[in-house]
Amino acid sequence: MISPAAILSMVAVGALWGCTNPFLRKGAVDSEAFDNSDANHNSHSNHNNHNNHNQQQLRLQHQKKRNGQRSLLRKLLDIRVWMPLLLNQVGSLLFYIQLGQNDLTVAGPFCNGISLVFSVVASTLLGEGNSHPARAMLGSSLVIIGIAICVTSEAQ
């Protein structure tokens, strides 16, 4: 039988994974929007007419590489990206601990299913649009029923 502490720990894993997904998505989108506006600004300021086409290509490649490095650094330094990522990785660490203490056939579906439910709830609370809220609720309910079946079948 799965202990209540193990169930709470698996719920914590699902919560860490699921609740951080909308924040990761939003942080990445916001960071991409900033990068795109920066790239558009740089591309407009560097449209000099050069006679040598190869030289232009090399400059563009170098600029793309530099922009990519800046983009990566900006994302790594942006708290909207790294904080949810860090919390998500803490959830992964707890998951690996769970795998050592509980049956894989229960811990895996339990954590992933609860993660899905928490992701739907967190996305809704953050105001992300859901085109089919009834389907999301039905799907979340079915996931919870499936998890209950896994847990109860493990107890027998």
Solvent accessible surface area in square Angstrom, and as a share of the most:
residue,aa,sasa,rsa
1,M,192,0.86
2,I,13,0.07
3,S,54,0.35
4,P,101,0.64
5,A,72,0.56
6,A,12,0.09
7,I,54,0.28
8,L,127,0.63
9,S,28,0.18
10,M,0,0.00
11,V,46,0.26
12,A,40,0.31
13,V,0,0.00
14,G,0,0.00
15,A,25,0.19
16,L,40,0.20
17,W,37,0.13
18,G,0,0.00
19,C,45,0.27
20,T,6,0.04
21,N,52,0.27
22,P,0,0.00
23,F,93,0.39
24,L,42,0.21
25,R,111,0.41
26,K,115,0.49
27,G,1,0.01
28,A,43,0.33
29,V,92,0.53
30,D,40,0.21
31,S,3,0.02
32,E,73,0.33
33,A,60,0.47
34,F,110,0.46
35,D,19,0.10
36,N,85,0.44
37,S,64,0.42
38,D,40,0.20
39,A,40,0.31
40,N,87,0.45
41,H,124,0.55
42,N,27,0.14
43,S,44,0.29
44,H,138,0.62
45,S,70,0.45
46,N,86,0.44
47,H,137,0.61
48,N,93,0.48
49,N,154,0.79
50,H,66,0.30
51,N,164,0.84
52,N,78,0.40
53,H,116,0.52
54,N,106,0.54
55,Q,82,0.36
56,Q,56,0.25
57,Q,78,0.35
58,L,119,0.59
59,R,115,0.42
60,L,88,0.44
61,Q,114,0.50
62,H,111,0.49
63,Q,21,0.10
64,K,144,0.61
65,K,129,0.54
66,R,99,0.36
67,N,33,0.17
68,G,40,0.39
69,Q,104,0.46
70,R,89,0.33
71,S,19,0.12
72,L,109,0.54
73,L,102,0.51
74,R,67,0.24
75,K,42,0.18
76,L,101,0.50
77,L,126,0.63
78,D,24,0.12
79,I,99,0.50
80,R,118,0.43
81,V,23,0.13
82,W,93,0.32
83,M,72,0.32
84,P,11,0.07
85,L,80,0.40
86,L,94,0.47
87,L,74,0.37
88,N,22,0.11
89,Q,95,0.42
90,V,63,0.36
91,G,0,0.00
92,S,23,0.15
93,L,113,0.56
94,L,54,0.27
95,F,26,0.11
96,Y,144,0.55
97,I,81,0.41
98,Q,6,0.02
99,L,53,0.26
100,G,71,0.68
101,Q,129,0.58
102,N,30,0.15
103,D,66,0.34
104,L,114,0.57
105,T,93,0.54
106,V,4,0.02
107,A,0,0.00
108,G,9,0.09
109,P,63,0.40
110,F,10,0.04
111,C,0,0.00
112,N,84,0.43
113,G,11,0.11
114,I,21,0.11
115,S,11,0.07
116,L,93,0.46
117,V,20,0.11
118,F,60,0.25
119,S,17,0.11
120,V,32,0.19
121,V,71,0.41
122,A,10,0.08
123,S,18,0.11
124,T,85,0.50
125,L,147,0.73
126,L,81,0.40
127,G,62,0.60
128,E,56,0.25
129,G,82,0.79
130,N,67,0.34
131,S,98,0.63
132,H,94,0.42
133,P,83,0.52
134,A,80,0.62
135,R,166,0.60
136,A,20,0.16
137,M,127,0.57
138,L,111,0.55
139,G,29,0.28
140,S,11,0.07
141,S,50,0.32
142,L,103,0.51
143,V,36,0.21
144,I,87,0.44
145,I,98,0.50
146,G,31,0.30
147,I,15,0.08
148,A,49,0.38
149,I,109,0.56
150,C,40,0.24
151,V,29,0.17
152,T,78,0.45
153,S,67,0.43
154,E,63,0.28
155,A,52,0.40
156,Q,186,0.83
